[in-house]
Amino acid sequence: MEALAVDAGDLLTLRVVKPKPGFGRQGLWLATRGRLRIDDDPAPQFLLWADRVPDEVVIRVDHTDGLVRFCNVFDSIASQLYGGGMLRQDASDGWIEYVCNNMGLEDTYEKLVFRVRIPAGPERR
C-alpha cells in the first residue's frame, strides 16, 4: 500500500500504462479520509479496474486528512493479502510509476503498470 501527501483542491492524474491479460482482473483501490471526486462522482474511495478505466483519469481531492492511499487489487481483494504488491519508480518527468504483480509468489512486476502525478506543493518538495 502507498500513501501520498495531498491537499484539498489537488488534482491527481492517473494513467494506466500497461494492463496485461492474465488470471483474473486487476485494478487500483484509492481512498482518503475525506472525499475524492472522479467526474461528478464524489466518494471517500474508488475501485478502478484496469480493463474498464480510461487511459487517463483525473481525481480531485475535495476533503482529506492529508493522504491519498492506494494499492493494487485483484478481483476486489487487496493483492497484498495474497502475495501481490507494487514497486515504486520515481520518473524524471514528475510522474511516479508503480509496477504491480499478481497474486501469488511470482516476482515479475509487470501485470499492471500505472503512473500517478500530483501537483508539487511546498510540503511535498
Secondary structure, DSSP 8 states (H G I E B T S, - for coil): -EEEE--TT-EEEEEE------SS-EEEEEEEEEEEEETTEEEEEEEEETTTS-SEEEEEEEE-SSEEEEEEEETTEEGGGGT--EEEEE-TTS-EEEEE--SSS-----SEEEEEE----GGG-
